[in-house]
């Protein structure tokens, strides 16, 4: 099981560019994207507005109906797409690519493609972009 502490440690240590491959359900072929930045968790005392604030991004995206409350947007690519972590009981810990250009016709949420079955698998399948 993934704990908030483990996620916090990984997110804060990996605020760099990475590249990973995944099957894009929208275009129905293998694809890849960069992680421009991981969203960060702040202690209340240190908190200022930051475009990469995990809590603020989650609240905004949930309130606007961009993504389901069953996922946490944890990172962003340079093109405005999001990397999301499922907190849904059925696929808890699964990592998804949320394409900002396509919405699911039924839910209205961003269309998602599975990247990895776990956060650890997500990190292990990526490599530095030299």
ABEGO torsion letter per residue (X at the ends): XBBAAAAAAAAAAABBBBBBBBBBAAAGBBBBBBBABBBBBBBAAABBBBAABAAAAAAAAAAAGABBAABBBABBBAAGBBBBBBABAAABGBBBBBBAABBBAAAGBBBBBBABABAAAAAAABBBBX
